[in-house]
Amino acid sequence: MNKNNSQIQRTKRTTLNRLSKRGHYDKKTLYSILDSALICHIAYVYEGEPRVIPTAFARIENDFFIHGSRVAGNIKALASGIMASISITRLDGLVLARSGFNHSMNYRSVIIYGAGIKVEKHEEKRPILNAFIDHLIPGRSDDGLKPISEQDLIDTTVIRYPLNEMSAKIRTGHPNDDEEDYNLPVWAGVIPILRQFGEPITDPKMRHPTPTPDYAKTYQK
């Protein structure tokens, strides 16, 4: 996957005005957040009503993909080309200040804007669907899985979002208290949030003595 350091052109929607120093517009930063996340939330307006759906995603080069059942209402709506806003957040820590007002969180987030483009050709959809698997579990698609069938391709809608309007917002570090509050005898600092994956649990319906693969035993996203 391409991770060059070129800048994404800012737009009115993506330019941070408040706390602008937390804004990032380079692909290296943006893509590193996308590639480390497991889920996104897509917001859109359909027939005058706001909707938000959580879903898995995959990035390939400069495109962002989602997929779902071709009969699902939300997928039909997004595949029609309506405008969407996509949010991805990695929460890194709770920031405890000396004032309740100044409590915060450390985080890495990306907001993407765009209209979805339905991927029509089956020869394009197959590698994209494998990319979804490998985004969640790198190396999984090459581990002898049942091949994606023609019916799978018919039943699944894949939607592409070009990554040309987006920005990242990142907060790191300790609390920012008012100067007089530093004299208060109150503990302040950061409680880190760590994502930890447990020991793999073998499906009890396994019919072969297949060992747990290394990518599952040592999984870290």
N, C-alpha and C positions, 0 to 999 in steps of 0.2 A: 504494500500500500504506500502510495506517495505521501511523504511528509515534508514537503519543501517549506521554506520559511517565507514564502511570498505573502503579501498582505491581502486581506479581503477588503474590497472597497467599502467604505462606510456609507450607510444611508441614514436618513432621518430616523428610521425605526431602530437601527442597530447602534447608533452613536449614544454612548452613555454621557449624560449631562451631569447628574449628581454622582459624586465620588468617581469622577472620570478616570482617575489613576488606576482603578480596578478593572478597567476595560482592556481587552486584548483582542487584536484583529489579525494576528498572524496565524497561518495555517498550522504551523508546528504546535502551537499551544491549543488551538481549537481542536485539531484532530487527535491530540493526545488525550483530551477529555472525552471525546466521542469514543475512542477506541478502548478506554478503560471502563466505560459504563455498560450496563446490561439492559437498561430499559429507558424508554423515552415517553413523554406525554405529548399528545398531539391535540391542539385546540383548533376548532373551526366553528363556523356558523352555518347551520343547515336549516333551510326553511324558516329563517328568522330566530332560531334557537341556538344558544351556545352549547357546544359539545366538547368534552375532553375524553380521550381514550389513552390508556397505557398500553404500550406494545413493545415487542422486541424490534431491533433494527440492525442494519449492517451498513458500514461505509466501505465503498470501493472507489479508490482514487478520490475524485472530487464530486462524488454522488452519494446521497444518503437514501437508503431503501427501507421500506416497510412492506409487509405482506399480510395477507389474510384470506379468508374464504371469499370466493367470488360472489356468494349470496349474502354476505354480511352487509347490513345497511351502512355501517360507518365506512367500510372499505369501498362500497359503491359510491358514496358521497365524495370521498377523497380522490377516488380514481376519475371523477368527473372533471377534475382540474380546478376545484375551488381553492381559495387561498387558505393556508394553514400556518400556524405558529407552533414550532416544535421545541420542547424544553427538555434538557438533559442536565441533571445535577448530581454531583458527587459531594456528599457532606463529610467534612474532615474533622470537625471538632466543635465543641460547645465552648463559647467564650464567656467566662464569668467575670463581670466587672464589679467595681465597688458600688455602682449605682445600678438599680434595676433598669433604668432607661438605656444604659450603655451596654447591656448584655447583647451578645451577638453570636454568630456562628462562623466558622471557617468553612469555606466551600469553593468548589469549582463548577461553574455552570456555563451552558451554551444555549443561546436562543437562535433558532433558524426560522427564516420566513421563506415561503415559496408555495407555488402551485404544483401539485403532483402531476406526474406524467405516467400513464399506465404503460407498463412494458408488455408488448404484444407478442413478440416472437419467442417461441419455446426455446430456441437455441440460446437466447439471451437469458431467459428465466432460470434455466438449470444451474449455471454457475453462480447466479445471484443467490438462489436458495441454498446452495452449498455454503456460500459465504455467511449466511445467517447462522448456520450450524457452527462454522469455524470462528465466528465472532464470539459466540457464547463459550465454546469449548474448542480451542485451537487444535487442529489435527484430527478432529472427530470425523470429518467427512471422508477421510482416506482410510478409515479403520474397518473396511468391509461392510459398511451399511448397505441395506437394501437400496438399490438405485432409485432415483426419482423417476416415477413412471409418467407416461403421457397423460394418464388420468389425473395424477397429482398436479401436473402443469395446467391442465384444464380447470381444475377445482381451485387453484390458487391464483389470486391477483397479486401482482407485484407492482409497487408504485415507486417511482424515482423522484427524488428532490435534488436538483442541482444545488451544490453548496456554494452559492454566490452571494447570499445575503444572510450574514450571521455575525455574532459577536460572542465573546466570552466575558464573564465577570468572575473575578477571583478575590477572595479575602483570605489573608493569612495573618498569623501573628497573635499578639496578646491584646487585651482590651485597651480601648482608647478612652480613658477616664478624663473627667474634668480635673484640672490641676489641683484644686482644693480637695478633691476626693481621695487623692493619694495619701492623705493624712489619716483616713479612716482605718480602724483596726479590723478590716474585713478581708478574708482571703479572696484573692483574684488570680485568674490564670486560665488555662485551657485544659479541657478534658478531651483528649484525642478520641476520635471515632475510627475504629479499625474494622475493616471487613474481613471476616475470617470464614473459611470454608472447612467443613467437617470431613470426617472420614467417609469415603464412598460406601454406600449400602447396596449390596448386590441384590438384584431383582430375584425374589424367591422362585420365580417361574423359569429361571435359566435352565436350559436343557443340556448345556455343555459345560464342562469344567474350564470355562474361559477365565483366565486371570484378569484382575482389575488392571486396566492400562495405566501406564505411568502418568499420562496427562490427567487422569482422574485422581490418582493418589496424590499428585503434587500440584493440584489445580490452584492457581492464583490468577486473578483477573487484574 
